[in-house]
Amino acid sequence: MLVESPPEQRAETAPAPPTRRAVRAFGLLLAVAILVLVALASIAIGAKELSLGQVWHGLFEDSGTYGDVVVAERLSRTVLGLLAGAALGLAGAVLQALTRNPLADPGLLGINAGASAAVVTAITYFGVTSLSGYVWFAFFGAAAVGALVWFLGGSRGATPVRLALAGTAISAALYGYLQAVMIMDEAALGKMRFWTVGSLSSATDSTITQVLPFLLTGTVLALALARPLNAMAMGDDTAKALGADLNRTRALSMLAATVLCGAATAACGPIVFVGLMVPHVVRSFTGPDLRWILPYAAILSPVLLLGADVIGRIVARPSELQVGIVTAILGGPVFIFLVRRRRTAQL
């Protein structure tokens, strides 16, 4: 005769449902797997058609034609896409938390405009023509604008609204300067036209080496800010009660976003919507906890950037469409959808 177990015993032996932390961790591993697949596709697919055997040969055996195409071009391009994508995603997530605006992106604080204006100045007035030369102008232009926005936003008394207004005003002024210089100087227009759309095609080992220390520093700083930014999301008074230093957190957040976005823009040009779309989408399934948003954004943003770059190589063969154009085409409709959904939710 079978004896039925009491309800208490059945409850103890039944498998426990997966916790939200376990689901998030599994999702993070899945995101890493997707990133690996996209990175492999970036190496295997290009404007010049190569078979998988030729790609393998170029990676591990050949130092001739295939090696030049795969290693010297595609591999460096893929590595830069991984680094720049992670930087833009982290910068966007930090700025959205700092400004408490889920539609904020690195361009909101004028960082992209600062880098672009600095490169125009370098090309027009200093005769700088090589990437290794103007990459530093772009970085310091972004850093200078970040510091100016922090000062105009009130420095220690800075608020999210003041920072956003200061960044918007400076962006408008700098883009006006940029357009004026490019219109008056045809040589500058020709040299800048390729860079301003945002591209990974000029990636080299030298470029990666120059921006890598800044990207690593910004990444570590951004990840370290997850807890204090979580506290600030609950309001200034609650954050103070929890022991968060509001002024220091805002200053370090501005610094992290400036370093990350400035270095990425210096290497690739201004690439839009990556820092907006990915953190916003990630937040929909991780919740508001930045301890999860930041790692997810750092992994999925390169997926978007490299995926857009691969699309650009395919649709315009034997030429290619620059990644900044592809992300703008993809990001425009997504941004409109997000704005409309946010407006509907508020009604």
Backbone hydrogen bonds in HBPLUS format (Angstrom, degrees):
<---DONOR---> <-ACCEPTOR-->    atom                        ^
c    i                          cat <-CA-CA->   ^        H-A-AA   ^      H-
h    n   atom  resd res      DA  || num        DHA   H-A  angle D-A-AA Bond
n    s   type  num  typ     dist DA aas  dist angle  dist       angle   num
A0009-GLN N   A0006-PRO O   3.08 MM   3  5.45 120.2  2.46 106.6 120.1     1
A0010-ARG N   A0006-PRO O   3.10 MM   4  6.42 159.9  2.14 155.1 161.3     2
A0011-ALA N   A0007-PRO O   2.95 MM   4  6.11 152.8  2.03 145.6 152.6     3
A0012-GLU N   A0008-GLU O   3.10 MM   4  6.37 143.8  2.23 138.9 148.3     4
A0013-THR N   A0009-GLN O   3.01 MM   4  6.29 151.1  2.09 149.8 157.0     5
A0014-ALA N   A0010-ARG O   3.00 MM   4  6.00 132.0  2.24 143.6 154.5     6
A0023-VAL N   A0019-THR O   3.06 MM   4  6.39 156.9  2.11 149.3 155.8     7
A0024-ARG N   A0020-ARG O   2.93 MM   4  6.14 158.6  1.97 147.0 152.7     8
A0025-ALA N   A0021-ARG O   2.89 MM   4  6.14 158.4  1.94 147.9 154.1     9
A0026-PHE N   A0022-ALA O   2.90 MM   4  6.12 158.0  1.95 148.1 153.9    10
A0027-GLY N   A0023-VAL O   2.89 MM   4  6.12 156.6  1.95 146.4 153.4    11
A0028-LEU N   A0024-ARG O   2.88 MM   4  6.16 144.1  2.01 145.1 155.1    12
A0029-LEU N   A0025-ALA O   3.08 MM   4  6.42 153.9  2.15 146.3 152.4    13
A0030-LEU N   A0026-PHE O   2.92 MM   4  6.22 154.3  1.99 149.3 157.1    14
A0031-ALA N   A0027-GLY O   2.87 MM   4  6.09 149.3  1.96 142.3 150.7    15
A0032-VAL N   A0028-LEU O   3.00 MM   4  6.32 150.1  2.09 144.1 151.7    16
A0033-ALA N   A0029-LEU O   3.03 MM   4  6.33 155.4  2.09 146.1 152.5    17
A0034-ILE N   A0030-LEU O   2.97 MM   4  6.29 155.4  2.03 148.4 154.9    18
A0035-LEU N   A0031-ALA O   2.92 MM   4  6.16 155.5  1.98 146.0 153.0    19
A0036-VAL N   A0032-VAL O   2.95 MM   4  6.26 155.2  2.01 150.6 156.7    20
A0037-LEU N   A0033-ALA O   3.10 MM   4  6.40 159.1  2.15 147.6 152.7    21
A0038-VAL N   A0034-ILE O   2.94 MM   4  6.22 161.4  1.98 154.0 158.9    22
A0039-ALA N   A0035-LEU O   2.88 MM   4  6.06 158.1  1.92 150.5 156.8    23
A0040-LEU N   A0036-VAL O   2.96 MM   4  6.19 156.4  2.01 148.2 154.4    24
A0041-ALA N   A0037-LEU O   2.93 MM   4  6.21 152.1  2.01 144.6 152.7    25
A0042-SER N   A0038-VAL O   2.87 MM   4  6.14 146.2  1.98 145.2 154.7    26
A0043-ILE N   A0039-ALA O   3.11 MM   4  6.44 141.8  2.26 141.7 151.1    27
A0044-ALA N   A0040-LEU O   2.92 MM   4  6.13 151.2  2.00 146.6 155.3    28
A0045-ILE N   A0041-ALA O   2.85 MM   4  5.69 151.8  1.93 150.4 155.0    29
A0055-VAL N   A0051-SER O   2.94 MM   4  6.28 154.2  2.00 150.5 158.2    30
A0056-TRP N   A0052-LEU O   2.91 MM   4  6.14 164.1  1.93 149.8 153.7    31
A0057-HIS N   A0053-GLY O   2.89 MM   4  6.04 158.6  1.94 144.1 150.7    32
A0058-GLY N   A0054-GLN O   2.82 MM   4  6.00 153.4  1.89 144.4 151.7    33
A0059-LEU N   A0055-VAL O   2.94 MM   4  6.17 145.4  2.06 147.2 156.5    34
A0060-PHE N   A0056-TRP O   3.08 MM   4  6.21 167.7  2.09 157.3 158.9    35
A0061-GLU N   A0057-HIS O   2.89 MM   4  5.01 148.2  1.99 133.3 140.8    36
A0062-ASP N   A0057-HIS O   2.70 MM   5  5.66 158.0  1.74 158.5 157.4    37
A0068-ASP N   A0064-GLY O   2.85 MM   4  6.04 152.4  1.92 152.8 160.9    38
A0069-VAL N   A0065-THR O   3.07 MM   4  6.37 160.6  2.11 153.2 157.6    39
A0070-VAL N   A0066-TYR O   2.89 MM   4  6.00 175.8  1.89 159.1 160.6    40
A0071-VAL N   A0067-GLY O   2.85 MM   4  5.36 144.6  1.98 133.9 144.9    41
A0074-ARG N   A0069-VAL O   3.13 MM   5  6.51 166.5  2.15 151.4 154.9    42
A0075-LEU N   A0070-VAL O   2.78 MM   5  6.05 144.3  1.91 154.6 166.6    43
A0077-ARG N   A0073-GLU O   2.98 MM   4  6.01 153.3  2.06 145.7 154.2    44
A0078-THR N   A0074-ARG O   2.83 MM   4  5.98 152.8  1.91 146.7 153.5    45
A0079-VAL N   A0075-LEU O   2.98 MM   4  6.22 163.8  2.00 152.4 156.3    46
A0080-LEU N   A0076-SER O   2.97 MM   4  6.14 164.4  1.99 149.3 153.6    47
A0081-GLY N   A0077-ARG O   2.93 MM   4  6.10 150.5  2.02 140.8 149.5    48
A0082-LEU N   A0078-THR O   2.92 MM   4  6.21 151.5  2.00 149.4 156.6    49
A0083-LEU N   A0079-VAL O   3.04 MM   4  6.33 164.0  2.07 152.2 155.7    50
A0084-ALA N   A0080-LEU O   2.80 MM   4  5.87 172.0  1.81 156.0 158.8    51
A0085-GLY N   A0081-GLY O   2.89 MM   4  5.67 155.7  1.95 137.3 145.1    52
A0086-ALA N   A0082-LEU O   3.14 MM   4  6.19 163.3  2.17 141.1 145.8    53
A0087-ALA N   A0083-LEU O   2.99 MM   4  6.19 157.2  2.04 146.8 153.6    54
A0088-LEU N   A0084-ALA O   2.92 MM   4  6.13 164.4  1.94 153.9 157.2    55
A0089-GLY N   A0085-GLY O   2.96 MM   4  6.13 161.3  2.00 151.4 156.8    56
A0090-LEU N   A0086-ALA O   2.96 MM   4  6.10 165.4  1.98 150.7 154.6    57
A0091-ALA N   A0087-ALA O   2.89 MM   4  6.02 162.4  1.92 149.6 155.2    58
A0092-GLY N   A0088-LEU O   2.92 MM   4  6.04 159.2  1.96 145.2 150.9    59
A0093-ALA N   A0089-GLY O   2.99 MM   4  6.20 160.9  2.03 148.4 153.4    60
A0094-VAL N   A0090-LEU O   2.94 MM   4  6.13 163.0  1.96 153.7 158.1    61
A0095-LEU N   A0091-ALA O   2.96 MM   4  6.12 162.4  2.00 149.3 154.3    62
A0096-GLN N   A0092-GLY O   2.91 MM   4  6.06 154.2  1.98 148.6 155.7    63
A0097-ALA N   A0093-ALA O   3.08 MM   4  6.28 152.0  2.16 142.6 149.7    64
A0098-LEU N   A0094-VAL O   2.82 MM   4  6.02 155.1  1.88 148.0 155.9    65
A0099-THR N   A0095-LEU O   2.90 MM   4  5.93 169.2  1.91 150.6 152.8    66
A0100-ARG N   A0096-GLN O   2.97 MM   4  5.50 115.5  2.40 125.1 139.3    67
A0101-ASN N   A0096-GLN O   3.14 MM   5  5.07 134.7  2.35 133.7 144.2    68
A0104-ALA N   A0101-ASN O   3.07 MM   3  5.49 158.4  2.12 123.9 122.9    69
A0108-LEU N   A0105-ASP O   2.81 MM   3  5.52 160.2  1.85 126.8 133.3    70
A0110-GLY N   A0107-GLY O   3.19 MM   3  5.19 164.6  2.21 106.9 109.5    71
A0114-GLY N   A0110-GLY O   2.91 MM   4  6.07 151.7  1.99 147.0 154.5    72
A0115-ALA N   A0111-ILE O   3.10 MM   4  6.38 160.1  2.14 151.0 155.2    73
A0116-SER N   A0112-ASN O   2.99 MM   4  6.21 165.2  2.01 153.4 157.6    74
A0117-ALA N   A0113-ALA O   2.91 MM   4  6.01 166.8  1.93 151.3 155.0    75
A0118-ALA N   A0114-GLY O   3.07 MM   4  6.16 153.2  2.15 142.2 149.3    76
A0119-VAL N   A0115-ALA O   3.08 MM   4  6.34 154.2  2.15 148.2 154.5    77
A0120-VAL N   A0116-SER O   3.02 MM   4  6.29 161.8  2.05 153.9 158.7    78
A0121-THR N   A0117-ALA O   3.04 MM   4  6.22 158.5  2.09 145.0 150.7    79
A0122-ALA N   A0118-ALA O   2.94 MM   4  6.17 154.8  2.01 144.3 151.4    80
A0123-ILE N   A0119-VAL O   2.95 MM   4  6.16 161.6  1.99 154.7 158.4    81
A0124-THR N   A0120-VAL O   2.93 MM   4  5.97 166.1  1.94 151.9 156.3    82
A0125-TYR N   A0121-THR O   2.92 MM   4  5.62 162.2  1.95 144.7 150.6    83
A0126-PHE N   A0122-ALA O   3.17 MM   4  4.95 138.4  2.35 114.9 125.2    84
A0128-VAL N   A0122-ALA O   3.10 MM   6  5.50 169.7  2.11 136.0 133.2    85
A0133-GLY N   A0130-SER O   3.01 MM   3  5.21 139.4  2.18 100.2 112.2    86
A0134-TYR N   A0130-SER O   3.10 MM   4  6.55 163.2  2.13 160.3 161.9    87
A0135-VAL N   A0131-LEU O   2.92 MM   4  5.69 136.5  2.12 150.8 157.8    88
A0138-ALA N   A0134-TYR O   2.95 MM   4  6.16 161.4  1.98 150.0 154.2    89
A0139-PHE N   A0135-VAL O   3.09 MM   4  6.30 155.6  2.15 138.6 145.0    90
A0140-PHE N   A0136-TRP O   3.00 MM   4  6.14 174.8  2.00 152.7 154.2    91
A0141-GLY N   A0137-PHE O   2.84 MM   4  5.90 147.0  1.95 145.6 155.3    92
A0142-ALA N   A0138-ALA O   3.05 MM   4  6.23 157.9  2.10 145.5 150.6    93
A0143-ALA N   A0139-PHE O   2.94 MM   4  6.25 157.4  1.99 148.9 155.8    94
A0144-ALA N   A0140-PHE O   2.84 MM   4  5.92 157.7  1.89 143.0 148.9    95
A0145-VAL N   A0141-GLY O   3.06 MM   4  6.24 161.5  2.10 147.3 151.7    96
A0146-GLY N   A0142-ALA O   2.94 MM   4  6.13 157.3  1.99 146.7 153.6    97
A0147-ALA N   A0143-ALA O   2.98 MM   4  6.25 156.9  2.04 149.0 154.4    98
A0148-LEU N   A0144-ALA O   2.93 MM   4  6.17 153.8  2.00 144.8 152.6    99
A0149-VAL N   A0145-VAL O   2.82 MM   4  6.01 161.0  1.86 155.8 160.0   100
A0150-TRP N   A0146-GLY O   3.05 MM   4  6.23 155.4  2.11 141.9 148.7   101
A0151-PHE N   A0147-ALA O   2.96 MM   4  6.22 150.9  2.05 144.3 152.2   102
A0152-LEU N   A0148-LEU O   2.83 MM   4  6.06 172.7  1.84 157.5 159.0   103
A0153-GLY N   A0149-VAL O   2.78 MM   4  5.73 141.3  1.93 141.3 152.3   104
A0155-SER N   A0150-TRP O   2.83 MM   5  5.28 146.9  1.94 162.9 160.1   105
A0154-GLY N   A0151-PHE O   3.16 MM   3  5.52 161.8  2.20 108.3 113.4   106
A0157-GLY N   A0154-GLY O   2.79 MM   3  4.85 149.3  1.89 140.2 130.9   107
A0158-ALA N   A0155-SER O   3.05 MM   3  5.14 153.9  2.12 117.4 116.2   108
A0163-LEU N   A0159-THR O   3.01 MM   4  6.22 166.6  2.03 162.6 166.1   109
A0164-ALA N   A0160-PRO O   3.05 MM   4  6.22 160.5  2.08 147.4 152.6   110
A0165-LEU N   A0161-VAL O   2.94 MM   4  6.14 162.3  1.97 153.1 157.9   111
A0166-ALA N   A0162-ARG O   2.90 MM   4  6.03 164.3  1.92 151.7 156.3   112
A0167-GLY N   A0163-LEU O   2.93 MM   4  6.04 160.9  1.97 147.2 152.8   113
A0168-THR N   A0164-ALA O   2.97 MM   4  6.10 156.9  2.03 145.9 152.0   114
A0169-ALA N   A0165-LEU O   3.02 MM   4  6.18 163.9  2.05 150.3 154.3   115
A0170-ILE N   A0166-ALA O   3.03 MM   4  6.18 166.7  2.05 152.0 155.6   116
A0171-SER N   A0167-GLY O   2.95 MM   4  6.01 156.7  2.00 144.6 151.5   117
A0172-ALA N   A0168-THR O   3.08 MM   4  6.28 161.5  2.11 148.6 152.6   118
A0173-ALA N   A0169-ALA O   3.15 MM   4  6.42 161.3  2.19 148.2 152.9   119
A0174-LEU N   A0170-ILE O   2.92 MM   4  6.09 165.3  1.94 155.5 159.4   120
A0175-TYR N   A0171-SER O   2.91 MM   4  6.02 162.0  1.95 154.3 158.9   121
A0176-GLY N   A0172-ALA O   3.08 MM   4  6.19 145.2  2.21 139.2 148.4   122
A0177-TYR N   A0173-ALA O   3.05 MM   4  6.37 154.6  2.11 145.0 151.6   123
A0178-LEU N   A0174-LEU O   2.84 MM   4  6.08 159.1  1.88 148.5 154.6   124
A0179-GLN N   A0175-TYR O   3.01 MM   4  6.11 163.8  2.03 143.7 147.1   125
A0180-ALA N   A0176-GLY O   3.04 MM   4  6.19 157.5  2.10 145.9 152.4   126
A0181-VAL N   A0177-TYR O   3.03 MM   4  6.24 165.8  2.05 156.3 158.9   127
A0182-MET N   A0178-LEU O   3.09 MM   4  6.24 162.7  2.12 149.4 154.5   128
A0183-ILE N   A0179-GLN O   2.97 MM   4  6.07 147.9  2.07 145.6 153.6   129
A0184-MET N   A0180-ALA O   3.08 MM   4  6.24 158.1  2.13 147.6 153.2   130
A0185-ASP N   A0181-VAL O   2.99 MM   4  6.01 140.1  2.15 145.2 155.1   131
A0189-LEU N   A0185-ASP O   3.06 MM   4  6.37 152.0  2.14 146.1 154.6   132
A0190-GLY N   A0186-GLU O   2.97 MM   4  6.24 159.6  2.01 150.4 154.2   133
A0191-LYS N   A0187-ALA O   3.13 MM   4  6.38 156.3  2.18 147.2 153.1   134
A0192-MET N   A0188-ALA O   2.83 MM   4  5.84 151.0  1.91 149.3 157.5   135
A0193-ARG N   A0189-LEU O   2.94 MM   4  5.73 143.9  2.07 146.8 153.4   136
A0196-THR N   A0192-MET O   2.92 MM   4  5.93 168.8  1.94 172.5 171.9   137
A0198-GLY N   A0195-TRP O   3.17 MM   3  5.72 154.1  2.24 116.4 123.5   138
A0324-GLY N   A0198-GLY O   2.95 MM 126  4.37 152.9  2.03 139.5 132.0   139
A0199-SER N   A0268-CYS O   2.77 MM  69  5.25 157.9  1.81 157.3 160.9   140
A0203-ALA N   A0200-LEU O   3.17 MM   3  5.62 154.5  2.24 122.9 122.4   141
A0208-ILE N   A0204-THR O   3.13 MM   4  6.44 167.4  2.15 154.7 157.1   142
A0209-THR N   A0205-ASP O   2.94 MM   4  6.11 160.8  1.98 149.1 154.5   143
A0210-GLN N   A0206-SER O   3.01 MM   4  6.21 152.6  2.09 147.8 154.6   144
A0211-VAL N   A0207-THR O   3.17 MM   4  6.44 157.7  2.23 154.5 159.1   145
A0212-LEU N   A0208-ILE O   2.92 MM   4  5.74 140.0  2.08 149.3 159.2   146
A0215-LEU N   A0211-VAL O   3.01 MM   4  6.24 161.0  2.04 158.7 164.9   147
A0216-LEU N   A0212-LEU O   2.92 MM   4  6.09 163.5  1.94 161.0 164.4   148
A0217-THR N   A0213-PRO O   3.01 MM   4  6.12 160.3  2.04 143.3 149.1   149
A0218-GLY N   A0214-PHE O   2.91 MM   4  6.06 167.9  1.93 151.9 155.3   150
A0219-THR N   A0215-LEU O   2.94 MM   4  6.03 151.1  2.03 142.3 150.4   151
A0220-VAL N   A0216-LEU O   3.03 MM   4  6.24 168.0  2.05 152.8 154.9   152
A0221-LEU N   A0217-THR O   3.06 MM   4  6.23 163.3  2.09 150.3 155.3   153
A0222-ALA N   A0218-GLY O   2.88 MM   4  6.00 159.9  1.92 146.4 152.1   154
A0223-LEU N   A0219-THR O   3.01 MM   4  6.20 168.5  2.02 154.7 157.3   155
A0224-ALA N   A0220-VAL O   3.04 MM   4  6.17 147.7  2.15 142.7 151.7   156
A0225-LEU N   A0222-ALA O   3.11 MM   3  5.26 145.5  2.23 101.4 111.6   157
A0226-ALA N   A0223-LEU O   3.39 MM   3  5.63 168.0  2.40 110.0 111.8   158
A0229-LEU N   A0225-LEU O   3.03 MM   4  6.00 157.7  2.09 153.9 160.5   159
A0230-ASN N   A0226-ALA O   2.94 MM   4  6.11 144.8  2.06 144.2 154.4   160
A0231-ALA N   A0227-ARG O   3.02 MM   4  6.37 152.7  2.10 150.9 158.3   161
A0232-MET N   A0228-PRO O   2.97 MM   4  6.26 155.1  2.04 143.9 150.4   162
A0233-ALA N   A0229-LEU O   3.04 MM   4  6.22 137.7  2.23 140.1 150.3   163
A0234-MET N   A0231-ALA O   3.11 MM   3  5.63 154.8  2.18 111.4 118.7   164
A0235-GLY N   A0232-MET O   3.03 MM   3  5.34 163.2  2.06 114.7 117.5   165
A0239-ALA N   A0235-GLY O   2.91 MM   4  6.06 159.1  1.96 153.6 160.4   166
A0240-LYS N   A0236-ASP O   2.93 MM   4  6.15 158.4  1.97 150.6 155.7   167
A0241-ALA N   A0237-ASP O   3.01 MM   4  6.26 153.8  2.08 144.0 151.5   168
A0242-LEU N   A0238-THR O   2.94 MM   4  6.22 137.0  2.13 142.6 154.4   169
A0242-LEU N   A0239-ALA O   3.13 MM   3  5.04 126.4  2.43  92.0 106.0   170
A0244-ALA N   A0239-ALA O   2.93 MM   5  5.34 160.4  1.97 155.0 148.5   171
A0243-GLY N   A0240-LYS O   3.01 MM   3  5.07 156.9  2.07 102.7 109.7   172
A0249-THR N   A0245-ASP O   2.93 MM   4  6.05 160.0  1.97 153.6 160.0   173
A0250-ARG N   A0246-LEU O   2.94 MM   4  6.13 161.6  1.98 151.9 156.5   174
A0251-ALA N   A0247-ASN O   2.94 MM   4  6.11 161.2  1.98 149.0 154.7   175
A0252-LEU N   A0248-ARG O   2.90 MM   4  6.02 165.6  1.92 151.2 155.3   176
A0253-SER N   A0249-THR O   2.88 MM   4  5.94 147.7  1.98 141.0 150.6   177
A0254-MET N   A0250-ARG O   2.97 MM   4  6.17 158.8  2.02 147.3 152.2   178
A0255-LEU N   A0251-ALA O   2.95 MM   4  6.20 155.1  2.01 144.4 151.9   179
A0256-ALA N   A0252-LEU O   2.84 MM   4  6.02 162.7  1.87 148.8 152.9   180
A0257-ALA N   A0253-SER O   2.96 MM   4  6.13 169.6  1.97 151.6 154.5   181
A0258-THR N   A0254-MET O   2.92 MM   4  5.98 156.5  1.98 145.7 152.7   182
A0259-VAL N   A0255-LEU O   2.93 MM   4  6.09 166.1  1.95 153.9 157.3   183
A0260-LEU N   A0256-ALA O   2.97 MM   4  6.09 169.9  1.98 152.8 156.1   184
A0261-CYS N   A0257-ALA O   2.89 MM   4  5.82 164.5  1.92 146.7 151.3   185
A0262-GLY N   A0258-THR O   2.76 MM   4  5.43 148.8  1.86 136.0 146.6   186
A0263-ALA N   A0259-VAL O   3.03 MM   4  5.94 161.9  2.06 139.7 144.7   187
A0264-ALA N   A0260-LEU O   3.07 MM   4  6.22 163.9  2.10 147.2 152.1   188
A0265-THR N   A0261-CYS O   2.85 MM   4  5.91 160.8  1.89 148.1 153.8   189
A0266-ALA N   A0262-GLY O   2.90 MM   4  5.96 151.0  1.98 142.0 150.5   190
A0267-ALA N   A0263-ALA O   3.13 MM   4  6.33 147.8  2.24 143.0 150.2   191
A0268-CYS N   A0264-ALA O   2.94 MM   4  6.03 156.7  2.00 149.9 156.5   192
A0269-GLY N   A0265-THR O   2.72 MM   4  4.46 145.0  1.84 125.9 132.8   193
A0277-MET N   A0273-PHE O   2.81 MM   4  5.76 173.6  1.81 154.2 155.3   194
A0278-VAL N   A0274-VAL O   3.39 MM   4  6.09 154.4  2.46 143.1 148.2   195
A0281-VAL N   A0277-MET O   2.91 MM   4  6.12 161.8  1.94 160.6 165.9   196
A0282-VAL N   A0278-VAL O   2.83 MM   4  5.96 167.1  1.84 161.1 165.2   197
A0283-ARG N   A0279-PRO O   3.01 MM   4  6.07 153.7  2.08 141.3 147.3   198
A0284-SER N   A0281-VAL O   3.06 MM   3  5.39 139.6  2.23 104.8 115.9   199
A0285-PHE N   A0282-VAL O   3.12 MM   3  5.83 153.5  2.19 117.4 123.6   200
A0286-THR N   A0282-VAL O   3.02 MM   4  6.14 138.6  2.20 152.7 165.0   201
A0287-GLY N   A0283-ARG O   3.07 MM   4  5.09 145.4  2.20 127.1 132.0   202
A0292-TRP N   A0289-ASP O   3.11 MM   3  5.81 159.9  2.15 115.8 121.6   203
A0293-ILE N   A0289-ASP O   3.04 MM   4  6.28 160.7  2.08 143.1 149.2   204
A0294-LEU N   A0290-LEU O   3.11 MM   4  5.60 170.7  2.12 133.1 136.0   205
A0296-TYR N   A0292-TRP O   3.15 MM   4  6.23 167.3  2.16 153.7 157.7   206
A0297-ALA N   A0293-ILE O   2.82 MM   4  5.95 161.5  1.85 154.4 160.2   207
A0298-ALA N   A0294-LEU O   2.93 MM   4  6.10 154.8  2.00 150.6 157.4   208
A0299-ILE N   A0295-PRO O   3.13 MM   4  6.35 135.3  2.34 141.9 152.7   209
A0299-ILE N   A0296-TYR O   3.15 MM   3  5.24 133.7  2.38  97.5 109.8   210
A0300-LEU N   A0296-TYR O   2.82 MM   4  5.97 172.4  1.83 163.4 165.5   211
A0301-SER N   A0297-ALA O   3.05 MM   4  5.58 152.8  2.12 136.5 142.3   212
A0303-VAL N   A0300-LEU O   3.09 MM   3  4.92 120.4  2.46  90.5 106.2   213
A0304-LEU N   A0300-LEU O   3.12 MM   4  6.52 153.9  2.19 150.7 155.6   214
A0305-LEU N   A0301-SER O   2.97 MM   4  6.25 167.4  1.98 154.7 158.2   215
A0306-LEU N   A0302-PRO O   2.82 MM   4  5.75 169.9  1.83 147.8 151.2   216
A0307-GLY N   A0303-VAL O   2.89 MM   4  5.75 150.4  1.98 137.6 147.2   217
A0308-ALA N   A0304-LEU O   2.88 MM   4  6.00 157.2  1.94 147.1 152.8   218
A0309-ASP N   A0305-LEU O   2.99 MM   4  6.22 149.1  2.08 141.7 150.8   219
A0310-VAL N   A0306-LEU O   2.89 MM   4  6.17 156.3  1.95 151.2 156.6   220
A0311-ILE N   A0307-GLY O   3.01 MM   4  6.26 160.0  2.05 147.3 152.8   221
A0312-GLY N   A0308-ALA O   2.97 MM   4  6.17 156.0  2.03 144.9 151.3   222
A0313-ARG N   A0309-ASP O   3.10 MM   4  6.41 140.9  2.26 141.7 151.5   223
A0313-ARG N   A0310-VAL O   3.14 MM   3  5.15 125.6  2.46  95.2 108.9   224
A0314-ILE N   A0310-VAL O   3.12 MM   4  6.38 144.4  2.26 146.6 156.1   225
A0314-ILE N   A0311-ILE O   3.13 MM   3  5.19 124.5  2.45  96.3 110.4   226
A0315-VAL N   A0311-ILE O   3.02 MM   4  6.17 174.2  2.03 166.5 165.7   227
A0321-LEU N   A0312-GLY O   2.86 MM   9  4.33 166.5  1.88 117.5 122.1   228
A0319-SER N   A0316-ALA O   2.78 MM   3  5.30 125.2  2.08 141.5 136.9   229
A0325-ILE N   A0322-GLN O   3.01 MM   3  5.51 132.8  2.24 110.6 122.4   230
A0326-VAL N   A0322-GLN O   3.23 MM   4  6.65 157.0  2.29 149.9 156.5   231
A0327-THR N   A0323-VAL O   2.94 MM   4  6.16 168.6  1.95 157.5 159.6   232
A0328-ALA N   A0324-GLY O   3.17 MM   4  6.17 146.6  2.29 131.2 140.0   233
A0329-ILE N   A0325-ILE O   2.94 MM   4  6.20 155.2  2.00 148.5 155.1   234
A0330-LEU N   A0326-VAL O   2.92 MM   4  6.17 160.8  1.95 154.1 159.3   235
A0331-GLY N   A0327-THR O   2.67 MM   4  5.59 150.2  1.75 139.2 149.2   236
A0332-GLY N   A0328-ALA O   2.98 MM   4  5.84 154.0  2.05 144.8 148.2   237
A0335-PHE N   A0331-GLY O   2.79 MM   4  5.88 158.8  1.83 156.7 161.9   238
A0336-ILE N   A0332-GLY O   3.07 MM   4  6.37 161.0  2.11 154.7 159.6   239
A0337-PHE N   A0333-PRO O   2.95 MM   4  6.17 158.5  1.99 147.5 153.6   240
A0338-LEU N   A0334-VAL O   2.90 MM   4  6.17 158.6  1.95 150.9 156.6   241
A0339-VAL N   A0335-PHE O   2.94 MM   4  6.17 159.7  1.98 152.1 157.2   242
A0340-ARG N   A0336-ILE O   2.97 MM   4  6.15 164.6  2.00 151.2 155.4   243
A0341-ARG N   A0337-PHE O   2.89 MM   4  6.06 158.7  1.93 150.2 156.5   244
A0342-ARG N   A0338-LEU O   2.91 MM   4  6.04 156.0  1.97 144.4 151.2   245
A0343-ARG N   A0339-VAL O   2.89 MM   4  6.10 153.8  1.96 146.7 154.2   246
A0344-THR N   A0340-ARG O   2.88 MM   4  6.07 156.5  1.94 146.9 153.3   247
A0345-ALA N   A0341-ARG O   2.94 MM   4  6.13 153.7  2.01 144.4 151.4   248
A0346-GLN N   A0342-ARG O   3.21 MM   4  6.40 134.7  2.42 136.4 147.1   249
A0346-GLN N   A0343-ARG O   3.19 MM   3  5.20 131.8  2.43  94.2 106.8   250
A0347-LEU N   A0344-THR O   3.21 MM   3  5.31 142.2  2.36  99.1 109.5   251
